[in-house]
Amino acid sequence: MPDSPRSDLSAYLALVVGTFSIAFSAIFVRWAGAPGAVTSFYRVAIAVVLMAWPFYRRAKASRGLPARGVKFAVLGGLFFAGDLMLWATGVMMSGATNPTLLANTAPLWVGLGALVLFREKLSAMFWAGLVLAMAGAAVILGLDTLRAASFGLGTLFGLLAGFFYGGYFLITQRGRETLGPLTYFWPAALSSSVVLFVLSLALRQPLTGYSLATYLDFLFLGLVSQTIGYLAINYALGHLPASVVAPTMLGQPLMTALLAVPFLGEPLTLWQIVGGAAVLVGVYVVHRSRQGGSET
């Protein structure tokens, strides 16, 4: 039975709420001012605590979880930890906009991963989108490197974060074959939190001793960006086609860039806009090429 107009409206509202919740994550990271591994640890650890009871009830109702799916979730959590740490570190080094933009190149890496791992054929449209997105990334990375070496490195971390998120997405596709959204999310988040905790200790990044304001930023990251954002986007995916949700999510780095102007005092330059537009259009073209391929 098709969704009612009210159901469609709630799904679109959830999509907007989810996109805004995730767009604010870079703002919270900058406000927290803590090392990337520490901020990322608190982000996922808080989400693990908040979602523990719903996960338990769902797992109990399912009478256990398939081991294969849990293994994929744990592996996916490793990649998600790498994505969050690299992205948060990049945001602290280069500002909110550029690392967030380049972290959203994940569809490019997903396509290339599908080519290498699954021997999936990629269309000319995919390669055109890839070239356009990488050209935009080169503009942004080059400009940041000219500003300062640390800015360029932070932006590069954002690009590497996109690679790790692409890996997480590929693994998640396999894990979700046997697990639902929540029963996959929680083990993956738990795995991520353990990895980020160990990384924080290995890098000698303190987990305590921060101001109340910083701990509140950690809380907002875990509650708003990770938990509410996750739930809202997954609700939207349950009621709207992915062809609507995925392109809308490409607006998230644009929202982050716009939010960074008043909240962080990070104005946009003309070349940032040009390079960013090239990246977003390129990623959208890649998404459309992959969508078309999956429907044939």
C-alpha positions as CSV (number, residue, x, y, z in Angstrom):
1,M,0.0,0.0,0.0
2,P,1.5,3.4,-0.9
3,D,2.4,5.8,1.7
4,S,-0.2,8.5,2.6
5,P,0.5,12.2,2.0
6,R,1.0,12.6,5.7
7,S,3.6,9.8,5.7
8,D,5.4,11.4,2.8
9,L,5.4,14.8,4.6
10,S,6.8,13.3,7.8
11,A,9.5,11.5,5.7
12,Y,10.5,14.7,4.0
13,L,10.6,16.5,7.4
14,A,12.8,13.7,8.7
15,L,15.1,14.1,5.7
16,V,15.5,17.8,6.4
17,V,16.0,17.3,10.2
18,G,18.6,14.5,9.5
19,T,20.5,16.6,7.0
20,F,20.6,19.6,9.3
21,S,21.6,17.4,12.3
22,I,24.6,16.0,10.4
23,A,25.5,19.4,8.9
24,F,26.0,20.8,12.4
25,S,28.5,18.1,13.3
26,A,31.5,20.1,11.9
27,I,30.3,23.1,14.0
28,F,30.2,21.0,17.2
29,V,33.7,19.6,16.4
30,R,35.1,23.1,16.0
31,W,33.4,24.3,19.1
32,A,34.7,21.4,21.1
33,G,38.3,22.1,20.2
34,A,39.5,18.6,21.2
35,P,41.7,16.2,19.3
36,G,39.9,14.3,16.4
37,A,40.1,10.8,18.0
38,V,38.7,12.1,21.3
39,T,35.8,14.0,19.8
40,S,35.0,11.1,17.5
41,F,35.1,8.6,20.5
42,Y,32.6,10.6,22.5
43,R,30.4,11.1,19.5
44,V,29.9,7.3,18.9
45,A,30.2,6.3,22.6
46,I,27.3,8.6,23.5
47,A,25.3,7.2,20.6
48,V,26.1,3.6,21.8
49,V,24.7,4.4,25.2
50,L,21.6,6.2,23.9
51,M,20.8,3.3,21.5
52,A,21.7,0.4,23.8
53,W,18.2,-0.3,25.1
54,P,16.4,0.0,21.7
55,F,19.1,-2.3,20.2
56,Y,18.7,-4.8,23.0
57,R,14.9,-4.9,22.5
58,R,15.3,-5.4,18.8
59,A,17.9,-8.1,19.1
60,K,15.8,-9.9,21.7
61,A,12.8,-9.7,19.5
62,S,14.8,-11.2,16.6
63,R,16.0,-14.1,18.9
64,G,19.6,-13.4,18.3
65,L,21.7,-11.9,15.4
66,P,23.4,-13.7,12.5
67,A,27.1,-14.0,13.2
68,R,27.9,-13.1,9.6
69,G,26.1,-9.8,9.8
70,V,27.7,-8.9,13.2
71,K,31.2,-9.6,11.7
72,F,30.5,-7.2,8.9
73,A,29.2,-4.6,11.4
74,V,32.4,-4.9,13.5
75,L,34.5,-4.5,10.4
76,G,32.4,-1.6,9.2
77,G,32.9,0.0,12.6
78,L,36.7,0.0,12.0
79,F,36.3,1.9,8.8
80,F,33.8,4.3,10.4
81,A,36.3,5.0,13.1
82,G,38.9,5.9,10.5
83,D,36.4,8.1,8.7
84,L,35.4,10.1,11.8
85,M,38.9,10.5,13.2
86,L,40.4,11.7,9.9
87,W,37.4,14.0,9.2
88,A,37.4,15.5,12.8
89,T,41.1,16.1,12.7
90,G,40.8,17.7,9.3
91,V,38.1,20.0,10.5
92,M,40.3,21.1,13.4
93,M,43.2,21.8,11.1
94,S,41.4,23.4,8.0
95,G,38.0,24.6,9.2
96,A,34.6,23.1,8.8
97,T,33.9,23.5,5.1
98,N,36.6,21.8,3.0
99,P,37.2,18.6,5.0
100,T,33.4,18.1,5.2
101,L,33.0,18.6,1.5
102,L,35.8,16.2,0.5
103,A,34.6,13.6,3.1
104,N,31.4,13.5,1.0
105,T,33.3,12.0,-2.0
106,A,32.5,8.6,-0.6
107,P,30.4,7.6,-3.6
108,L,33.5,7.9,-5.8
109,W,35.4,5.4,-3.6
110,V,32.3,3.1,-3.4
111,G,32.2,3.0,-7.2
112,L,35.9,2.3,-7.5
113,G,35.6,-0.3,-4.8
114,A,32.8,-2.0,-6.6
115,L,35.0,-2.1,-9.7
116,V,38.0,-3.7,-7.9
117,L,36.1,-6.0,-5.5
118,F,33.0,-7.0,-7.4
119,R,34.2,-6.5,-11.0
120,E,31.3,-4.1,-11.5
121,K,31.3,-2.3,-14.8
122,L,31.4,1.5,-14.6
123,S,29.8,3.7,-17.2
124,A,31.4,6.7,-19.0
125,M,29.0,8.9,-16.9
126,F,30.7,7.6,-13.7
127,W,34.2,8.4,-15.0
128,A,33.1,11.9,-16.1
129,G,31.7,12.5,-12.6
130,L,34.9,11.2,-11.0
131,V,37.1,13.5,-13.1
132,L,34.9,16.5,-12.3
133,A,34.8,15.8,-8.6
134,M,38.6,15.2,-8.4
135,A,39.2,18.4,-10.3
136,G,37.2,20.3,-7.8
137,A,39.0,18.5,-5.0
138,A,42.3,19.5,-6.5
139,V,41.3,23.1,-6.6
140,I,40.3,23.1,-3.0
141,L,43.3,21.1,-1.8
142,G,45.7,23.3,-3.9
143,L,44.3,26.5,-2.5
144,D,44.5,25.3,1.1
145,T,48.1,24.1,0.6
146,L,49.0,27.6,-0.7
147,R,47.4,29.1,2.5
148,A,49.4,26.9,4.8
149,A,50.8,23.4,4.8
150,S,48.6,22.5,7.8
151,F,45.5,23.7,5.9
152,G,46.4,21.4,3.0
153,L,47.0,18.5,5.3
154,G,43.6,19.0,7.0
155,T,41.8,19.1,3.7
156,L,43.7,15.9,2.6
157,F,42.5,14.2,5.8
158,G,38.9,15.1,4.7
159,L,39.6,13.3,1.3
160,L,41.0,10.3,3.1
161,A,37.9,10.3,5.4
162,G,35.8,10.0,2.2
163,F,37.8,6.9,1.3
164,F,37.2,5.3,4.7
165,Y,33.5,6.1,4.6
166,G,33.3,4.6,1.1
167,G,34.8,1.4,2.6
168,Y,32.3,1.5,5.4
169,F,29.4,1.9,2.9
170,L,30.6,-1.2,0.9
171,I,30.9,-3.3,4.0
172,T,27.5,-2.0,5.3
173,Q,25.9,-3.1,2.1
174,R,26.9,-6.7,2.9
175,G,26.1,-6.5,6.6
176,R,22.6,-5.1,5.9
177,E,21.8,-8.3,3.9
178,T,21.2,-10.0,7.2
179,L,20.8,-7.2,9.8
180,G,18.3,-4.3,10.0
181,P,19.4,-0.6,10.4
182,L,19.5,-0.6,14.2
183,T,20.9,-4.1,14.7
184,Y,23.7,-3.2,12.3
185,F,24.3,0.4,13.6
186,W,24.8,-0.5,17.2
187,P,27.6,-3.2,16.9
188,A,29.3,-1.0,14.3
189,A,29.1,2.0,16.6
190,L,30.4,-0.1,19.5
191,S,33.3,-1.3,17.4
192,S,34.1,2.3,16.4
193,S,34.1,3.5,19.9
194,V,36.5,0.8,21.0
195,V,38.9,1.6,18.2
196,L,38.7,5.3,18.8
197,F,39.3,4.8,22.5
198,V,42.4,2.8,21.8
199,L,43.6,5.3,19.2
200,S,43.1,8.2,21.7
201,L,45.3,6.3,24.2
202,A,47.9,5.4,21.6
203,L,48.1,9.0,20.4
204,R,48.2,10.2,24.0
205,Q,45.2,12.4,23.5
206,P,43.5,13.0,26.8
207,L,40.0,11.8,27.3
208,T,39.3,13.9,30.4
209,G,40.1,17.4,31.7
210,Y,38.0,19.4,29.2
211,S,35.7,22.3,30.0
212,L,32.0,21.9,30.6
213,A,31.3,23.6,27.2
214,T,33.5,21.0,25.5
215,Y,31.6,18.1,27.1
216,L,28.3,19.7,26.1
217,D,29.6,19.8,22.5
218,F,30.5,16.1,22.8
219,L,26.9,15.4,24.0
220,F,25.4,17.4,21.1
221,L,27.5,15.5,18.6
222,G,26.4,12.2,20.0
223,L,22.8,13.2,20.5
224,V,22.1,15.5,17.5
225,S,24.5,14.5,14.8
226,Q,24.9,10.8,15.4
227,T,21.7,9.6,17.0
228,I,19.0,12.0,15.8
229,G,20.7,12.4,12.4
230,Y,20.9,8.6,12.0
231,L,17.3,7.9,13.1
232,A,15.9,10.7,10.9
233,I,17.8,9.6,7.7
234,N,16.9,6.0,8.2
235,Y,13.2,6.9,8.7
236,A,13.4,8.9,5.5
237,L,15.0,5.9,3.7
238,G,12.1,3.7,4.9
239,H,9.5,6.0,3.2
240,L,11.3,7.7,0.3
241,P,13.3,6.3,-2.6
242,A,17.1,6.4,-2.3
243,S,17.1,8.4,-5.5
244,V,15.5,11.2,-3.4
245,V,17.5,10.8,-0.2
246,A,21.0,10.5,-1.6
247,P,21.0,13.7,-3.7
248,T,19.4,15.6,-0.9
249,M,22.2,14.4,1.4
250,L,24.7,16.1,-1.0
251,G,23.3,19.3,0.3
252,Q,24.8,18.6,3.7
253,P,28.3,20.0,3.0
254,L,26.7,23.0,1.5
255,M,24.7,23.5,4.7
256,T,27.9,23.1,6.8
257,A,29.6,25.7,4.6
258,L,26.7,28.2,5.1
259,L,26.5,27.5,8.9
260,A,30.3,28.0,9.3
261,V,29.9,31.6,8.2
262,P,27.9,32.9,11.2
263,F,28.8,30.2,13.8
264,L,32.5,29.9,13.1
265,G,33.3,33.1,11.2
266,E,34.7,31.1,8.2
267,P,33.7,33.0,5.0
268,L,33.6,31.3,1.7
269,T,36.0,32.3,-1.1
270,L,35.1,32.3,-4.8
271,W,37.4,29.4,-5.6
272,Q,36.0,27.4,-2.7
273,I,32.6,27.9,-4.2
274,V,33.9,26.9,-7.7
275,G,35.8,23.8,-6.4
276,G,32.9,22.8,-4.1
277,A,30.4,23.1,-6.9
278,A,32.5,20.9,-9.1
279,V,32.8,18.3,-6.3
280,L,29.1,18.2,-5.5
281,V,28.1,18.0,-9.2
282,G,30.7,15.3,-9.9
283,V,29.4,13.2,-6.9
284,Y,25.8,13.7,-8.1
285,V,26.8,12.5,-11.6
286,V,28.5,9.5,-10.1
287,H,25.4,8.7,-8.0
288,R,23.2,8.9,-11.0
289,S,25.4,6.7,-13.0
290,R,25.4,4.0,-10.3
291,Q,21.7,4.3,-9.8
292,G,21.1,3.8,-13.5
293,G,23.4,0.8,-13.5
294,S,21.6,-0.8,-10.7
295,E,18.2,-0.5,-12.4
296,T,19.2,-2.1,-15.7
